[in-house]
Amino acid sequence: MSPHGPGFATVRGRGYRTEEVDRYLARLSGSRDEAWERVARLTVLAKRMEAEAGRLRGAVAELAPQTYDELSERARRILLLVEEEADAVRRDAQADALDATGAAEAHADRVAELARQDAEAVREQTEVRARQGLLRAEREADAVRAEARDDAAEWRSQAQTALAEMRHRSDALLADREQEHGERWDAADRELASREADLEARLVELERYAEGRLAEARRGYAEAEESARHGQEDAEARAAELLAEARVWEERTGRETDRILREHAEAQDEMRAHMNHVRSSLAALTGRAPAEG
């Protein structure tokens, strides 16, 4: 039997349905409130009965002792029976009031305990979902970073190959006419510019994708944090801890992205410096002023 009572069912692999949890907690709250209201009414009634009994005892104490001497024997027996019956009724009423009060308090305690257990279960489910979402976001971000590093290595290799090809072309072009050299040089320059533009576009695309995934992780965690805030107070402390972990992970991702971008910028600077050197060398050999890069 489930420790959370028959109020709502679990969903395999996903925890409790939120709307069923809300309805069940509302029913438990209603039962608890009704029990406390009944306890309050019985308490007020018991106090009134005690006050009335005290008033009657005071009134009886002020009366002169009743000897019942003027009554007949039969009347005295009837009166004694009536008094005994009144005492029995009073004792039964007091016992019933105590039993009802105890039962109401026990029921209220059971309802409160069930509500606490269900709230604890909801808090645990929320914490598990929050951590799972954060782990998924971290795995996806790691995959994006790995892909970015692989792409950067491939692009660096392609750039080095392109530089080697351009060096070879430049050496061959030095032996050709100036016009043919100029046409081939312009084509190589356009190819390099196209590769650089593709590299920049790919970097921007990867950065946007990583930022989008991080924003989704933040939103999911914020929703989990908001849901956990409605549980017990210790869930808030746990949510703060998870949020701190997410911030550390965000800063680490930012540093990694900055490092990759710096490496790409250094590779581009190296390519441009070499191209400027090649232009200067060609200009010195051909007597043509170098074109602006």
N, C-alpha and C positions, 0 to 999 in steps of 0.2 A: 504493500500500500504506500502511495506517495506521501512523503512527510509534509507536503504542502496542502494536503486535503483535496477533496474532489471538486474544488471550485473551478479549475481550468486545466486544460490539457497541455502537454508539451508538444512542440513541433520538432520532429526528428532533425537533428543537425543544425537547428536555428534557434533553440531556446523557446521561451514562452511568447505567445502572441500578445502584443501590447494591449489591444482592446479587451481581450479576455482578462488580463491581469487587472486592468482598470475597473472592469465590471465586478470582478470578484472582491477586490479591495473595497469597492463602494458598498457591496453587500455586507462585508465584514464590519465596515465602519458603522453601517446602519444597525446591525445586530448589537454591536458594542454600545452604541448610543442608547438603544432601547433598553439594554440591560442596566446601564447606569441610571437611566431615567426611572426604571422600576425600583432600583435600589434607593434612589433619592426619595421616591414617593413612600416606600416602606419605612425609610428612616424618619421622614416627617410624621407619618402616622404613628410610629412607635413613640416618638417624642410627645405627640399629642396625648396618646393613651397614658404615658407616664405622668404627664402634667395633670390629666384628669384624675388619675388614681391618687396622685398627691393631694389634689384639692379635696377629693372625697375622704381621704384619710384624715385630713385636717378638720373637715366638717364633722366626721364621726368622733374625732377626739374631743371636740367642743361639746358634744352631746353628753347628757347625763347617762350614766351606766344603765343599760337596759336589762331589767331583770326578768321581764316577761311574766312576772308573778300574776298579773291580772289576766293572762291568757290561759286558756284551757290546756290540758296536756296535749291534746290532739293538735291544737294551733301551734304550740311550741315545737312539736315534732315537725310540722309542715314548714315552719319558719327555718328551723335548723337545716332541713333538706334543701330549702331554697338557697340558703347561704352556702351550703356545701356545693350545690350545683353552680352557683355564681363563681365560687372560687375555682372550680374545675374548668368552667368556660374561660375564665380569665387566664388560667395557666395554659390551656390549649391555644388560646389566641396568641399569647406571648411566644409559645413554642413555634406556632406556625409562622409568626413574623420573623423569628430568628432563622427558621429553616429557609424561608423565602429569601431573606437577606443573604444568607450564606450561599444559596443556590445561584442567586443573581450575581454575587461577587465571583463565584467560581466560573460561571458562564462568561462573565466579562473578562476574567483572566485568561480563559481558554481562547476567546475571540482575539484578545490582544496578542497572545502568543502566536496564534496562527497568522495574524497580520504581520507580526515581526518576522516570522519564518519566511513568509511569501516575499516581503520586502527585501530580506537578505538574499533570497534566491534571485530576485530581479536584479539586485545590485551586482551579484556575482556574474550573472549572464551578461550584463552591460559591460562589466570590466573585461570579460573574456572577449566579447565582440570588439571592444576598443583595442585591446592588445592584438587581436588577429588582424584588424584593419591596419594597424601601425606596422606590423610585420610584413603584410602584403605590400604596403607602400614602400617599405625599405627594400624589399626584394626587387620590386619594379625599378626603383631608383638605382640600385646596384647594377641591374641589367642595362639600364640606360647609360650609366657611366662606363660600364665595360664595353658597350657598343661604341660609345664615343671614343674611348681609347683605341679600340681596334680600327675604327674609321680614321682616326688621326694618324695611326701608324701606317695605314694603307695610303693615305693621302701624302704623308711625308715620303714614303717610298716612291709614289708616283711623281712627286715633285722632284726628288733627286734624279729619277730616271729622265724626267723632262729636262732637267738642267744638263745631264750628261748628253742627251740628244742635241740640245741647243749648242753645247760646246763643240760637239762633232760637226754640226751644221755650220757653226761659225768658222771653224777651221777650213771646211770645204769651201765656204762662200768667199773666203779671203782670196782664193785663186780665181774666182769668177769675175765677171764684169761688175761694175758698181751698180748698174740698174738691176741686174738679176739678184745681186746680193741684197739690195734694198727691198725688193719684193719678198724675198724669202724671209728676211729679217722682220718685216712687218707682219707676215703670216705667223712667224714664231711668237712675236710679241702679242698678237691677238690671241693665240692659243694659250699663252701664259696668263693673260688677263682673264680669259674664260675660265681657266682652271681656278684662278684665285677667286673669281666671283662664285663659282660652284662651291668652293671650300667655305667661303663666308656664308652663303645661303644655307649650307648643310649645318654649320655651327649654330646659326640663328634658329633653324628648325629644331635641332636637338635641345637647345637651351629652352625654347618655348615648350617643348614636350615635357622636359624635366620639370619646368615650373608648373605646368598644368597638372602633372601627376602629384606634385607636392601640394598644390592648392586643393586637389581632391582629397588627399590624405588629411590636410588640415580641416577641411569641412567635415569629413567623416568623424575625425576625432572630436571636433567641436560639438557635433551632434551627440556623440557618445558621452562627452563630458557633461552636456546639458541634461541628458537622460540620467546619468549617474548622480547629478546634483540633487535630483528628487528622491534619492534613496537615503541611506543613513549617512551621518556626518563623516564616517571614516571613508566612504566612497569618494568624497571630495578630496581628501588627502591623497588617495590613490590616483585620482584623475589628475591632480597637480603634478604628481611624480611622472605620470605618463606624458603629460604636456612638456615637462622639462626634458624628458628623453627625446621627444619629437623636435624640440628646439635645438638640442645638441646635434641631432642627426641633420637638421636643416643647415646648421652652420658648417658641419663637416662636408655636406654636399656642395655648399657654396664655395668652400675652399678648393675642393676637387675641381669644380667647374672653372674657377679662376685659373688654377694651375694649367688645365688643358688649353684654355684660351691663351695663356701666356706662351705656352710651347708653340701654338700655331702662329702667334704673332712673331715669335723669334724666327720660326722657319720662313715666314713671309719676308721678314727683314733680311734674312740671309739670301733669299732668292733675289730680292730687289738689289742688294749690294752687288751680288755677282753679275746681275744684268747690267747694272751701271758700269761695272768694270769691263764687261764685254763690249758695251757701246763705246766706251772710251778707247779701248784697244782697236776696235774696228774704225773708229773715226781717225785715230792716228795713222792707221794703215791706208785708209781710203782717202783721207783728206777731207772728209765730210763732217760737219759739225754734228755731235750726237743729238738724237731726238730726245725730247723731254719724256721721262718715264711716268 
